[in-house]
Amino acid sequence: MGKFDKATLDGRLKKISKHNVKIYNWAKTVYNTSELYFEPESEDDIKKIIELAKRNKKNIKVIGMVHSPSDLPFSDGYIISMNKLNRIIKVDQEKKTVTVEAGIKITQLNEELSKHGLALSNLCSISELTIGGAISTATHGTGVIFGCLSTQIKCLTLLTDSHGKMHCSETMNSDVFKATLCNLGALGIITQVTIQCETAYLLEANQIPVKLNYILDNLDAIVHSAEHVRFWWFPHTDDCIAWKANRTNKKPLPQKLSYIHDTLFGFHLLQFVLYLSRFRSSTIPKINQLIFSFKFSKPIHFIDDSYKVFCFDCLFSQYVNEWAIPIEKAKYAIKDLKRWIETNEISVHCPVEIRFVDQDDIWLSPAYGRKVCYIGIIMYRTQ
């Protein structure tokens, strides 16, 4: 990275910027060193950064929690971190909406909504994301009658170089709105969003062991058997976990976690065994069998606040790859994936996660005009 004279910045930009900052994504699979790294605290700060970039002919990329498995958020020009733009602006109890700054983490948003008796209608598995980042990538949860998180957005504020500050919704700058709801950081900088919520609710979750062939033979019925359905397949076996959740008025019955079972063995020992498997990949099929038998071979039932059921800790650094395919092709794609792994003797860590999302009308969304099945592959990555 070339030498940069920070004295050329005005006082405010100097205060909120750093030079040659090395940034890693969450999994530490990619990193970036930008010429200038900014942590703005207001829209005025962002406007100043845009003016500076335009004057110096630099690209700008915006980051949140940098959970992307790719280098999409990175730039050798300017990086803007939204982590200090994380405030709740307005809660409208009558309309059940909340307006927030785009840098708020979903973890914080869930907690704030709970205080007001509200909740999001659907959530992704990982809550350590900013709402702006989740929108920009059409981040999704699961539920064949529920769209990606972007479908819950009522309106947003966008700062651009060419058109200044834009307010976008279904009725105002509607084309820009549809493009921004999955924009991959290309249209401008989202600073505020208004989200449609609903009254806070409990989810009753049932997690049961089941065989892959049974799921594939009855896939359509299973997908529609609950509001939210997903399953995990353990490669090199026929074992799966079917997870279903529905809204309920029953009393809470939180999941009980054990330090020995869930932390000592379910995290530390598991991570150690996966680390060893990097030196002998032939052990992975047996490891997958052991993980299923030890941790997932028995049914689990619990009832809790919706966001506590939707979200979970993805434990350790990992490589991730996920595809969205038409839902009617899901069964065949999973069968072909299993056949390809077996034919080519590829060692694949568990689990392969399969989720289902409703269609939307967001231009770059993988679910544009079609219901989709997401197939996610993970591979353990040593630190």
ZIDA-V667224 format. One record per helix or strand of 3 or more residues. SS is the DSSP state (2 for helix, 1 for strand). FROM is the first residue (numbers start at 1). TO is the last residue. If there is no record, write none. Layout:
SS,FROM,TO
SS,FROM,TO
This chain:
2,6,8
2,11,15
1,17,24
1,31,38
2,43,56
1,60,63
1,78,81
1,88,92
1,97,101
2,106,115
2,131,136
2,149,152
1,153,159
1,165,169
2,174,180
1,189,196
1,202,211
2,212,217
2,219,223
1,228,233
1,239,248
2,259,277
2,281,296
1,300,305
2,306,310
1,318,326
2,327,344
1,352,357
1,372,380
